[in-house]
Amino acid sequence: MKNFTQIIFIFLFATGQLFSQQEKGILGSENWLNNWTEFRPNQSDYGEPTKILAGNITENTILKKSQVYLLLGSVFVTNGATLTIEPGTVIMGDQKTNGSLTITKGAKIEASGLPTDPIVFTSNRTVKRAGDWGGIIMLGNAASNRFGNGSASSFFPDLPPSNYALANYGGENGQDDSGILKFVRIEYAGKRLKNGSYFSGLLLAGIGNSTTLENIMVSYSGGNAFDVWGGRLDMVNMVSFRANNNDYEFNFGAQCHLTNSLAVRSPYVSNSTGSRCLRVMSYDRKENIDFSKKATSIVAKNITFVNDSPDLETDIKMGLVKAAVYVGDYASLDMNKSVISGFNPAVILEDKISVNQQNLEKIKFKSMYFNNCNGNIFVENNANNEDLENWYGNSAFFNVYSKSPNAETFIDFYNERRPDFRLRINKIIASNEVDPDLRMD
């Protein structure tokens, strides 16, 4: 009986260990990327536009799957109208006129695709490139930490002064509802503007948590893939693929839960000047924000950040690979049960952040899997990270450190059509000890 009890205990312990390891990175009993995502969008033929969308949409409108739509210039959904998009509909952004779609405060978008019939926003060019068209902008009534309300007018340099209000966002309604984006792809957005800035694939400004944001893929964005300014929102099953700039950027008091989401970076596509998988900030300029309001606070759970360098060591030497995560002053990040694989290093904290208990309690990394990174967590411009390693390497945080190639780390990393970025569980060797080879020189 005693032996039987011991066997049961060992079995339960091993099973518990297995399932605890399965909890790291993106989850799913099946590969939830199947069917609705597209990792080779340049090989997709969506046909030619059959209808034009231009100017302001001021009444409830339905876009039908039977048509292919062209966004000509800056298109605004206004006057409290709802833009409904049928599953399988294709909308193209015009390259010459910086085609973009903006959902203004009080208006809604109901873009609810299906796993087998996603809604696609893409470029109208024959040979598509990152930054061909503007992107999608959603403006809501939730709070930011700016003085007064914010504006996205910088994206519309030709907007008449009488229409400036169309670009405003922000308020006090954390429950605001801007509609639904679900099973949606946004390809080749992020156009560069004359002022040197970029559109984002999807900009969410002042969005409330009654808005549904699930299963959204942004691929080959010229600017940030997902950009969040203020607001209070939940983002589930997001995918950023080969963005030129940041994959996920949060700023201006954003209060956000990012769950079960993925970013895949390429050193030959991504901007090498400092773009990240995750950038968490509370301000661009201190004089523009109200410190009596909430600072940016992000909870990121079951996230996978991976760099697909075929020769990581060489790409790092050439300066093509940067840190995966950047946390700025006065911002909070709680990142847990997540994977960071193949970066230089894994995390950078802004040099304004002093390494003390008060600050580190606002920047949490727990039950993480740090793999094949050239160093783990550092303060910007400081190669001595001993205090940070001692803090985050404590066994109480349950962080795991490893060094293995992507093909051995993920289930089907190099499948171009249907990759699977879930972890190969049997390849994880749980350890709370930091491999000295993983430290930055």
GUTOR-324565 format. One record per residue (C-alpha): residue number from 1; residue in one letter; chain; x, y, z. Coordinates in pm, 1 decimal, decimal comma, always signed. Each point is the difference from the previous one (the first is absolute). Layout:
N
   num   residu   chaine         xx         yy         zz
   NUM        A        A          X          Y          Z
...
# end
This chain:
441
   num   residu   chaine         xx         yy         zz
     1        M        A       +0,0       +0,0       +0,0
     2        K        A     +283,6     +231,7      +88,3
     3        N        A     +171,9      -63,4     -337,4
     4        F        A     -329,0      +57,9     -181,9
     5        T        A      -45,5     +331,9     +180,8
     6        Q        A     +352,5     +102,6      -93,6
     7        I        A      -62,2      -87,3     -364,9
     8        I        A     -320,8     +204,2       -1,9
     9        F        A     +182,3     +294,2     +159,9
    10        I        A     +281,0      -13,4     -256,1
    11        F        A     -252,9      -23,4     -283,0
    12        L        A     -197,6     +298,0     +127,4
    13        F        A     +317,9     +200,3      +53,8
    14        A        A     +123,1      -73,3     -352,7
    15        T        A     -341,6      +78,5     -145,6
    16        G        A      -11,1     +325,5     +192,6
    17        Q        A     +342,9      +92,3     -129,0
    18        L        A     -107,4      -75,5     -356,1
    19        F        A     -312,7     +210,5      +16,6
    20        S        A     +176,5     +284,9     +177,1
    21        Q        A     +249,0      +10,2     -286,1
    22        Q        A     -278,3      -13,5     -258,7
    23        E        A     -133,7     +322,0     +145,7
    24        K        A     +291,5     +205,7     -135,5
    25        G        A      -40,0     +193,1     -323,0
    26        I        A     -303,2       -8,2     -224,6
    27        L        A     -252,7     -264,7      +98,3
    28        G        A     -246,8     -226,2     -175,4
    29        S        A      -78,1     -369,8      -14,1
    30        E        A      +11,2      +58,0     -377,0
    31        N        A     +190,9     +255,1     -206,7
    32        W        A     -236,4     +300,8      +11,4
    33        L        A     +197,9     +166,6     -281,6
    34        N        A     -140,3     -243,3     -255,0
    35        N        A     -239,8     +115,9     -273,3
    36        W        A      -44,1     +370,7      +77,2
    37        T        A     +365,2     +115,4       -2,6
    38        E        A     +221,4      +44,2     -306,3
    39        F        A     +379,6       -2,4      +28,4
    40        R        A      +52,9      +37,6     -377,4
    41        P        A     -236,2     +285,7      -86,2
    42        N        A     +201,9      +93,9     -308,4
    43        Q        A     -125,1     -321,3     -160,8
    44        S        A     -368,1      +81,0      +53,8
    45        D        A     -211,0     +125,2     -291,6
    46        Y        A     -293,7     +205,5     +125,1
    47        G        A     -114,8     +124,0     -341,3
    48        E        A      -63,2     +361,6      -99,6
    49        P        A     -208,6     +258,6     +189,1
    50        T        A     -361,4      +22,6     -109,7
    51        K        A     -117,1     +280,0     +233,1
    52        I        A     +159,1     +315,3     +140,2
    53        L        A      -23,0     +125,5     +358,3
    54        A        A      +87,2     +368,1      +35,5
    55        G        A      -74,3     +295,5     +226,8
    56        N        A     -231,4      -40,9     +299,7
    57        I        A     -232,7     -290,5      +72,9
    58        T        A     -278,2     +169,6     +195,6
    59        E        A     -265,9     -272,4      +12,6
    60        N        A      -10,5     -371,7      +72,9
    61        T        A     +174,0     -180,2     -285,0
    62        I        A      +61,2     -365,8      -86,5
    63        L        A     +301,1     -117,8     -201,8
    64        K        A      -78,7     -325,6     -177,3
    65        K        A     +221,9     -295,8      -77,1
    66        S        A     -113,1       +8,6     -363,5
    67        Q        A     +189,4     +327,1      -54,0
    68        V        A     +365,7     +106,6      +30,8
    69        Y        A      +26,0     +349,8     +149,3
    70        L        A     +263,3     +271,1      -50,6
    71        L        A      +77,9     +250,6     +278,5
    72        L        A      +70,2     +320,2     -189,5
    73        G        A     +171,0     +254,1     +222,3
    74        S        A     -109,4      +51,5     +360,7
    75        V        A     -334,6     -169,4      +61,4
    76        F        A     -180,5      +89,0     +326,0
    77        V        A     -296,2     -179,6     +157,3
    78        T        A     -179,5     +285,6     +177,8
    79        N        A     -329,4     +120,4     +143,7
    80        G        A      -41,0     -306,0     +224,9
    81        A        A      -28,2     -227,1     -304,4
    82        T        A      +87,0     -370,4       +0,6
    83        L        A     +210,5     -150,1     -277,9
    84        T        A      -82,9     -371,6      -27,4
    85        I        A     +232,5     -225,1     -200,0
    86        E        A     -106,8     -347,0     -105,6
    87        P        A     +233,9     -299,7      +54,4
    88        G        A     +232,8      -52,7     -293,2
    89        T        A      -13,6     +360,2     -120,5
    90        V        A     +317,8     +152,6     -149,6
    91        I        A      +76,8     +371,3      +44,0
    92        M        A     +303,2     +149,9     -176,9
    93        G        A     +184,0     +314,7     +104,5
    94        D        A     +100,3     +223,7     -288,7
    95        Q        A     +373,3      +53,6      -13,2
    96        K        A       +0,7     +333,2     -184,3
    97        T        A     -248,4     +176,1     +231,1
    98        N        A     +111,5     -154,4     +332,2
    99        G        A     -328,3     -186,6      +31,0
   100        S        A     -106,7      -47,7     +363,7
   101        L        A     -309,8      -76,9     +206,2
   102        T        A      -81,1     +192,1     +320,0
   103        I        A     -280,0      -87,4     +241,5
   104        T        A      -70,1     +328,9     +179,2
   105        K        A     -123,2      +50,7     +357,1
   106        G        A     -355,2     -127,6      +36,2
   107        A        A       +9,2     -200,0     -323,9
   108        K        A      +52,4     -375,8      -24,2
   109        I        A     +147,2     -269,5     -219,8
   110        E        A     -155,2     -346,7       +0,9
   111        A        A     +264,0     -207,2     -179,2
   112        S        A      -66,2     -352,8     +118,1
   113        G        A     +168,4     -247,5     -232,2
   114        L        A      +13,7     -376,8      +33,2
   115        P        A     +295,4     -236,4      +48,4
   116        T        A      -66,0     -135,1     -350,2
   117        D        A     -102,8     +336,4     -147,5
   118        P        A     +202,2     +287,7     +148,9
   119        I        A      -40,3     +364,7      -93,0
   120        V        A     +309,6     +130,2     -183,3
   121        F        A     +137,6     +353,9      -22,7
   122        T        A     +289,5      +13,4     -245,7
   123        S        A     +187,7     +206,9     -260,7
   124        N        A     -136,7      +71,0     -348,1
   125        R        A     +344,2      -33,4     -160,5
   126        T        A      +88,6     -296,6     -217,2
   127        V        A     +338,8      -36,1     +169,1
   128        K        A      -78,4      +72,0     +365,0
   129        R        A     +245,2     +149,7     +248,0
   130        A        A       -3,4     +103,9     +364,3
   131        G        A     -152,4     +345,2      +39,9
   132        D        A     -200,6       +0,8     -324,1
   133        W        A     -306,7     +161,0     +160,2
   134        G        A     -105,5     +165,5     +324,2
   135        G        A     -172,7     -244,5     +232,8
   136        I        A     -294,8      -16,3     +239,5
   137        I        A      -54,4     +257,2     +273,8
   138        M        A     -257,6      -42,7     +276,9
   139        L        A      -75,7     +299,5     +224,3
   140        G        A     -200,1      -41,1     +319,7
   141        N        A     -119,3     +170,4     +317,7
   142        A        A     +222,3     -171,0     +259,6
   143        A        A     +263,5     +190,6     +196,9
   144        S        A     +363,0      +75,0      -76,4
   145        N        A     +255,3     +175,8     +220,0
   146        R        A      +23,2     +304,2     -226,1
   147        F        A     -118,7     +344,0     +103,9
   148        G        A     -348,0      +19,5     -146,6
   149        N        A      -84,3     -233,0     -287,1
   150        G        A     +240,5     -125,6     -263,9
   151        S        A      +12,4      +36,0     -374,3
   152        A        A     +116,2     -218,2     -288,3
   153        S        A       +0,3     +297,0     -240,1
   154        S        A     +370,5      -48,8      -78,0
   155        F        A     -103,9     -291,8     -222,9
   156        F        A     -214,1     +230,5     -212,0
   157        P        A     +212,4     +297,9     -108,8
   158        D        A     -256,4      +98,6     -262,5
   159        L        A     -299,5      -10,5     +235,3
   160        P        A     -191,5     +331,7      -14,7
   161        P        A      -11,7     +184,6     +335,5
   162        S        A     -378,4      -37,9       +1,0
   163        N        A      +47,9     -378,8      +21,7
   164        Y        A     +269,6       -9,1     +270,3
   165        A        A     -255,5     -131,9     +249,3
   166        L        A      -16,7     -322,3     -202,6
   167        A        A     +351,2      -84,5     +122,1
   168        N        A      -68,9      +56,0     +371,7
   169        Y        A       -8,2     -278,3     +256,9
   170        G        A      -26,4      -44,0     +374,1
   171        G        A     -251,8      +50,7     +278,5
   172        E        A      -92,7     -169,7     +325,3
   173        N        A     -192,7     -306,5     -118,3
   174        G        A     +213,3     -308,6      +62,1
   175        Q        A     -296,6     -214,8     -110,5
   176        D        A      -20,5     +170,5     -339,7
   177        D        A      -94,1     -222,0     -294,4
   178        S        A     +160,0      +65,2     -339,3
   179        G        A     -123,3     -329,0     -145,9
   180        I        A     +167,4     -325,4     -103,3
   181        L        A     +316,6     -104,4     -181,1
   182        K        A      +11,9     -378,8       -8,9
   183        F        A     +172,6     -234,1     -244,6
   184        V        A     +142,9     +296,3     -190,3
   185        R        A     +325,8      +31,0     -194,2
   186        I        A     +174,4     +332,5      -67,0
   187        E        A     +276,9      -31,1     -259,9
   188        Y        A     +263,9     +246,5     -129,7
   189        A        A     -133,4     +301,7     +192,0
   190        G        A     +211,0     +261,2     +186,4
   191        K        A      +58,6     +262,5     -268,9
   192        R        A     +272,1     +256,1      +62,1
   193        L        A     -122,7     +359,5      +23,6
   194        K        A     +164,0     +318,2     -121,2
   195        N        A      +79,2      +99,8     +359,8
   196        G        A     +213,8     -313,1      +38,5
   197        S        A     -243,4     -191,8     +220,6
   198        Y        A     -187,3     -313,3      -99,0
   199        F        A     -351,6     -130,1       +7,8
   200        S        A      -42,3     -312,3     +209,1
   201        G        A     -164,1     -316,8     -122,9
   202        L        A     -260,7      +41,7     +273,9
   203        L        A      -11,6     +308,9     +223,5
   204        L        A     -227,5      -25,7     +304,4
   205        A        A      -38,9     +336,2     +173,7
   206        G        A     -226,7      +40,5     +302,1
   207        I        A     -170,6     -334,2      -60,9
   208        G        A     -224,8     -138,8     +276,2
   209        N        A      -21,3     -359,5     +116,9
   210        S        A     -346,0      -65,0     -145,9
   211        T        A     +177,7       -9,3     -336,8
   212        T        A      +78,7     -353,3     -123,4
   213        L        A     +354,8      -47,3     -131,0
   214        E        A      +76,4     -364,2      -74,8
   215        N        A     +192,1     -195,5     -263,1
   216        I        A     +155,7     +292,8     -185,3
   217        M        A     +309,9      -45,6     -215,6
   218        V        A     +213,5     +294,7     -114,9
   219        S        A     +267,6      -99,6     -248,6
   220        Y        A     +275,0     +201,3     -170,6
   221        S        A      -90,4     +331,3     +162,2
   222        G        A     +223,0     +292,2      -93,5
   223        G        A      -62,3     +160,1     +339,9
   224        N        A     -108,5     -160,0     +325,1
   225        A        A     -222,0     -303,1      -43,7
   226        F        A     -222,2      +65,9     +305,3
   227        D        A       +7,2     +347,2     +156,1
   228        V        A     -201,5      +75,3     +315,6
   229        W        A      -41,7     +353,9     +133,1
   230        G        A     -177,8      +10,2     +333,2
   231        G        A     -326,3     -188,2      +37,6
   232        R        A     -101,9     -303,6     +197,8
   233        L        A      -14,8     -313,1     -210,0
   234        D        A      +57,0     -373,5      -38,1
   235        M        A     +187,8     -142,1     -298,9
   236        V        A      -13,4     -376,4      -56,1
   237        N        A     +166,6     -215,7     -267,8
   238        M        A     +192,3     +280,2     -170,0
   239        V        A     +266,3      -74,7     -263,7
   240        S        A     +268,1     +237,0     -124,8
   241        F        A     +209,6     -135,8     -285,6
   242        R        A     +316,2     +167,2     -129,6
   243        A        A      -82,1     +358,4      +91,8
   244        N        A     +254,0     +266,5      -92,4
   245        N        A      -54,1     +178,1     +330,2
   246        N        A     -135,6     -110,9     +338,5
   247        D        A     -237,7     -292,9      +13,9
   248        Y        A     -193,6     +121,0     +306,0
   249        E        A      +38,2     +353,5     +131,5
   250        F        A     -195,0     +130,1     +300,8
   251        N        A      +11,4     +363,9     +105,9
   252        F        A     -182,8     +295,1     +160,7
   253        G        A     -152,2     -183,4     +295,3
   254        A        A     -123,1     -310,9     -179,8
   255        Q        A     -155,1     -257,9     +233,3
   256        C        A      +14,9     -323,4     -194,3
   257        H        A       -4,5     -378,7      +28,5
   258        L        A     +185,3     -165,5     -291,7
   259        T        A      -65,1     -373,7       +3,3
   260        N        A     +104,8     -303,8     -205,3
   261        S        A     +171,6     +210,1     -265,4
   262        L        A     +296,4      -31,1     -233,6
   263        A        A     +267,5     +213,5     -164,4
   264        V        A     +240,8     -137,6     -259,9
   265        R        A     +286,5     +229,2      -94,2
   266        S        A     +246,8      -24,5     -285,7
   267        P        A     +341,2     +171,5      +19,5
   268        Y        A      -17,0      +67,1     -375,3
   269        V        A     -340,1     +172,7      +17,3
   270        S        A      -14,2     +169,8     +339,7
   271        N        A     +139,6     +346,8      +57,5
   272        S        A     +338,0      -47,9     +169,9
   273        T        A       +1,5     +341,0     +173,4
   274        G        A     -190,0     -119,3     +304,6
   275        S        A     -332,8     -158,2      -89,8
   276        R        A     -129,8     -260,1     +246,0
   277        C        A     -257,6     -270,9      +34,7
   278        L        A     -145,1     +184,6     +298,9
   279        R        A      +52,9     +364,9      +91,7
   280        V        A     -169,4     +125,4     +315,8
   281        M        A       +9,4     +376,4      +58,7
   282        S        A     -200,9     +257,2     +195,5
   283        Y        A      +98,2     +308,2     -198,1
   284        D        A     +203,2     +139,9     -286,1
   285        R        A      +47,6     +336,3     +172,4
   286        K        A      -63,7      +51,5     +370,0
   287        E        A     -147,2     +344,3      -52,9
   288        N        A     -284,2     -151,0     -205,4
   289        I        A     -141,6     -231,6     +266,7
   290        D        A     -188,9      +38,1     +326,4
   291        F        A     +179,0     -192,8     +276,0
   292        S        A     -316,2       -2,4     +210,1
   293        K        A     -144,5     -244,2     -254,2
   294        K        A      +83,6     -369,3      -29,9
   295        A        A     +332,9      -99,6     -147,2
   296        T        A      +17,3     -268,6     -267,3
   297        S        A      -58,4     -344,2     +150,9
   298        I        A      +22,4     -316,2     -209,7
   299        V        A      -64,9     -362,8      +91,5
   300        A        A     +145,6     -233,1     -263,9
   301        K        A      -77,1     -368,1      +50,2
   302        N        A      +81,3     -300,8     -219,5
   303        I        A     +194,0     +202,4     -253,2
   304        T        A     +256,1     -133,1     -249,2
   305        F        A     +264,0     +235,9     -139,0
   306        V        A     +237,3     -163,9     -244,9
   307        N        A     +270,2     +121,2     -236,2
   308        D        A      +45,0     -216,9     -308,1
   309        S        A     +371,1      +62,8      -64,6
   310        P        A     +152,5     -295,6     -186,0
   311        D        A     +339,7      +99,4     +144,4
   312        L        A      -67,1     +184,3     +323,8
   313        E        A     +362,7      +55,2      +99,9
   314        T        A      +86,0     +163,3     -334,0
   315        D        A     -316,0     +210,3       -6,3
   316        I        A      +74,5     +128,5     +350,7
   317        K        A     +355,2      +94,8     -103,3
   318        M        A     -141,6     +187,0     -299,2
   319        G        A     -234,5     +195,5     +229,3
   320        L        A     -314,6     -146,1     -153,0
   321        V        A     -147,2     -141,9     +322,3
   322        K        A     -110,5     +208,8     +297,5
   323        A        A     -184,9      -61,3     +325,6
   324        A        A     -347,9     -152,4       -9,3
   325        V        A     -149,5     +214,0     +279,3
   326        Y        A      +56,9     +364,8      +92,3
   327        V        A     -154,1     +148,9     +315,0
   328        G        A       +1,7     +375,0      +48,0
   329        D        A       -1,1     +221,3     +305,8
   330        Y        A     -325,6      +28,0     +197,4
   331        A        A     -150,4     -307,6     -169,2
   332        S        A      -99,4     -337,7     +144,6
   333        L        A      +26,3     -342,9     -161,3
   334        D        A     -108,7     -335,1     +140,8
   335        M        A     +121,2     -263,1     -245,5
   336        N        A      -50,3     -364,0      +87,4
   337        K        A      -10,8     -350,5     -147,2
   338        S        A     +159,5     +136,0     -316,9
   339        V        A     +283,3      -87,1     -239,3
   340        I        A     +276,5     +229,5     -125,1
   341        S        A     +226,7     -175,7     -248,1
   342        G        A     +298,1     +125,7     -201,1
   343        F        A      +56,3     +365,5      +99,0
   344        N        A     +283,6     +232,0     +101,0
   345        P        A      -76,7      +11,6     +292,4
   346        A        A     -349,1     -111,7     +106,0
   347        V        A      -99,6     +317,6     +188,2
   348        I        A     +122,2     +359,5      +29,8
   349        L        A     -115,4     +243,5     +269,9
   350        E        A      +28,3     +370,6      -77,8
   351        D        A     +303,2     +158,1     +164,6
   352        K        A     -228,4     +236,1     +196,3
   353        I        A     -115,8     -300,5     +205,9
   354        S        A     +199,2      -47,2     +320,2
   355        V        A      +57,9     -360,9     +101,1
   356        N        A     -177,6      -17,7     +332,9
   357        Q        A     -277,9     -205,5     +152,9
   358        Q        A     -267,7     +262,0      -56,7
   359        N        A      +66,1      +16,2     -373,7
   360        L        A      +58,6     -371,1      -52,9
   361        E        A     -328,5      -85,3     +169,1
   362        K        A     -168,3     +190,8     -285,8
   363        I        A     +192,7     -197,2     -263,6
   364        K        A      -68,5     -370,0      +46,0
   365        F        A     +127,8     -300,2     -192,4
   366        K        A     -133,2     -323,9     +143,6
   367        S        A      -15,4     -359,2     -132,0
   368        M        A     +186,1     +119,1     -309,7
   369        Y        A     +195,3     -207,2     -251,2
   370        F        A     +308,2     +193,7     -114,5
   371        N        A     +156,8     -190,9     -287,7
   372        N        A     +307,1      +63,2     -212,5
   373        C        A      +28,8     +367,4      +93,3
   374        N        A     +326,7     +189,2      +17,8
   375        G        A      -66,6     +111,7     +354,5
   376        N        A     -324,6      +16,7     +192,2
   377        I        A      -99,8     +326,7     +173,1
   378        F        A     +207,4     +320,4       -4,9
   379        V        A      -32,7     +369,9      +67,3
   380        E        A      +59,2     +203,8     -314,3
   381        N        A     +366,1      +91,5      -58,5
   382        N        A     +118,4     -209,6     +294,7
   383        A        A     +172,7     -334,6      -60,2
   384        N        A       +2,0      -90,4     +371,0
   385        N        A     -328,9     -177,2      +70,9
   386        E        A     +102,6     -196,9     +307,9
   387        D        A     -269,5     +155,9     +220,8
   388        L        A     -271,0      -70,9     -259,2
   389        E        A     +114,9     -359,7      -46,8
   390        N        A       -2,3      -54,4     +373,7
   391        W        A     -350,7     +143,8      +23,6
   392        Y        A     -168,9     -172,0     -295,4
   393        G        A     +212,2     -313,8      +32,3
   394        N        A     -139,8      -64,3     +347,3
   395        S        A     -175,5     -337,4      +14,0
   396        A        A     -317,4     +171,4     +122,0
   397        F        A      -55,5     +135,1     -352,9
   398        F        A      +15,7     -348,1     -161,8
   399        N        A     +183,3     +133,0     -305,6
   400        V        A     +162,6     -251,6     -233,8
   401        Y        A     +318,2      +55,6     -201,2
   402        S        A     +105,6     -204,2     -300,7
   403        K        A     +196,4      +14,1     -321,3
   404        S        A     -137,6     -197,1     -293,4
   405        P        A      -77,0      +77,5     -366,9
   406        N        A     -349,6      +90,5     -112,9
   407        A        A      -50,7     -329,1     -182,0
   408        E        A      +43,6     -185,1     +327,9
   409        T        A     -188,3     +252,8     +211,6
   410        F        A     -326,4      +29,3     -195,9
   411        I        A     -225,8     -270,0     -142,3
   412        D        A      +22,1      +95,7     -370,4
   413        F        A     +194,2     +323,9      -29,9
   414        Y        A     +107,2      -20,8     -365,5
   415        N        A     -331,6     -102,6     -152,6
   416        E        A      -59,6     +294,7     -234,9
   417        R        A     -366,4      -70,6      -50,9
   418        R        A     -115,9     -112,1     +342,3
   419        P        A     +269,3      +65,2     +261,0
   420        D        A      -58,8     -104,8     +358,9
   421        F        A     +166,5     +221,4     +260,7
   422        R        A     -110,6     -196,2     +305,8
   423        L        A     +287,0     -141,7     +205,3
   424        R        A     +138,6     -349,2      -40,4
   425        I        A      -56,4      -90,9     +362,7
   426        N        A     +248,0     -285,5      +15,9
   427        K        A     +281,8     +237,2      -99,2
   428        I        A      -41,0     +225,2     +303,4
   429        I        A     +238,4      -68,0     +282,9
   430        A        A     -130,8     +191,5     +297,4
   431        S        A     +274,4     +194,5     +171,4
   432        N        A      +10,5     +310,0     +212,7
   433        E        A     +373,3      +36,7      -48,1
   434        V        A     +117,3     +254,1     -254,6
   435        D        A     +233,0     -147,5     -262,1
   436        P        A     +315,2     +217,7       +5,1
   437        D        A      +17,6      -34,1     -380,0
   438        L        A     -332,7     +184,8      -20,4
   439        R        A     +131,9     +314,1     +166,3
   440        M        A      +73,1     +304,7     -214,0
   441        D        A     +366,8      +76,7      -42,8
# end
